[in-house]
């Protein structure tokens, strides 16, 4: 189909095309064969049979001609839409870009919902584009859709699916990297929000996707490793009751990352390494893997003990948590761990009382440690007078705390079996 035929077909339905056609016909373009003067129809050959020897002129006809002719975005869209019906692959990209231009104007004018509708239309058009850079074109539009959506209150979560799709496209202009950065920010914000709202399922879903995206980012840029380790440790923290093996795998990966980081910067990463070790130990204890529980918690205690010597106010409570979990793991391990259990329960009790002196709202921690202090001595039949004193204190001073902890009945059983103080 010739240039003129394309325009005449388009002009049948488009006023803009008719106007352009009129301009086109008025310009000095190569003369058609049937319009040449009679004396120039043939070359002066010997017998008049040779063709006229003329220079051939090639005219590039494309969207750029229309862009210069039609400035109104709505009219430009309709004109490209008509041309796309005639020659789809030649004009479809221009149609999508014209729609995006209008979307940009709508966004600048504050009509965000209108901009989103136009971007959606452009995306659908661009999905049918067949050319080498089709992935790049679609990626830009998907990224724009996500970006504009984030400006509309109540529609933030619509952005994620578009950003995910960008990550699967073969774009080569930096759009994929920009979309990944934005996706990471959103997943971080959404996962933290779900954690604060105690929405476990939603938090784990966002954290898992966040960790997957961070792994990909960290392969190119190791600066993402700290965030990856944090996401993994948070996954572990959400798997205490469900999916414990998934949680343990996440904790192990976080530990491996943080060990490497702590080797270069111990001040920054030893505290968070201890946190990941603590979570692995706690999950392993609940899963019945007492060997892993004991080794992980013992290492966490060792790290936090050294940190508490430097900054007691900051690290005493984390140390007490690890000690308390280690006590439970040791108690579950039976006779081989008795000596260590007696030592750890003493340390935990003394630490809880030291914390109580500066934080009066931690009576429940003291009650927990006193209970295990007494129970360990009753189990080992060692230092029973100290155990009796601890039980008496629990049933008087800390009775409300052991009720809240669910330890009242176990404490009463200890009371029944321990000998009374000599009169």
Secondary structure, DSSP 8 states (H G I E B T S, - for coil): --HHHHHHHHHTT-HHHHHHHHHHHHS-----GGGS-GGGSB---SSS-SB----------SHHHHHHH---HHHHHHHHHHHHHHSHHHHHHHHHHHHHHHHHHHHHTT-HHHHHHHHHHHHHHHTT--STTHHHHHHHHHHHHHHHHTTSTT-TTHHHHHHHHHTTS---SSHHHHHHHHHHHHHHHHHHHHHHTT-HHHHHHHHHHHHHHHHHHHHH-GGGHHHHHHHHHHHHHT-SSS-HHHHHHHHHHHHHHHHHHHHH-HHHHHHHHHHHHHHHHHHHHHHT-HHHHHHHHHHHHHHHHHHHHH-HHHHHHHHHHHHHHHHHHHHHT-GGGHHHHHHHHHHHHHHHHHHHTT-TT-HHHHHHHHHHHHHHHHHHT-SHHHHHHHHHHHHHTTHHHHHHHT-HHHHHHHHHHS-----
